[in-house]
């Protein structure tokens, strides 16, 4: 799944926030999470526990890894609960 798109179109912050996603801001990438969609498969936590750590608050810290790694891990989310917007 492409975590940067909805229906093959790039996602925007406005779309994600309107659909109930919560924003986790980073320097080069913002990661968005929607708890109501999450299937709790765990690809994110297994993918990089520095970025995604369930027992921590905030549980997502985008700057704890590279933009490439963060976007790759979000792309492995099968439910679409994770999305991202890469900053220019």
N, C-alpha and C positions, 0 to 999 in steps of 0.2 A: 504494500500500500504506500502511496506517495503522501507522506505527511505534510507536504507543502502545497497540496492541492485538494480541491473538492470538485468532483466531476471533471477532471482534467484541466481545471482553471486554477490559477494561483489563489491561495487563501489570503484573506486580509484580516487584520486585527479586528475590524468592525464585525465581520462575519462571525469570527470565532467567539467573540465576547457576546454577541447577540444569541448565539446558540448554546450558551452556558459554559463555555470553556474559561478556565482560569489562566491568567498569564503569569509566566515565570520569566523574568527579564534577564537577559545576558548582554554582554558587550557586542557579540557578533550575531547572535541568534536569540530569538524569543521562543520559548517552548510553551505550548498551551495544552491543558489537560481538562477533560470532561469526565468527572467521576461517574456520571449517569450512564456513560457509554462503556466504560472500562469493563473488560471481561476478566481482569486479574490473571492474565496468562503469565506475566512476569518477564517478558522479553526485555523490557526497559531496565529493570533492576539487574538481571543477569548480564545485560549488554554492557553496562558501566555503572557500578555502584557508587562511583564518585559523583556522577551527575544525578542519578536516580537512587535515592535511599529512603525507603518507606518509613523508617523509624526516626527520621530527622525532620525538623521544621525550618525552612521550607524543604519539602522532600525532593524538589527538583532545583538544582543549581546549574544552569546552563554553562557557566564559565568554568566549571570543574572539568571540562574536556574541550576538545576542539570543535569547531562548527561542523566539520566533516563527520566526526564521530557522533556528535549529538544528532545530526540530521539522519545519519545512517540508522541509528538505534530507533528513532521515532518512526522511520520508514518500516521497521519490523513489527510495529504495533498492528495486530490483526483486526482490532475492533474499530480503529480510527479515533480512539480516546485521546491520543497524542497527536498534535499537529505542531508545525513550526513556521516561523517567518524569519528568513535570513535577512539581516540588515545589510545595506549597501555600504 
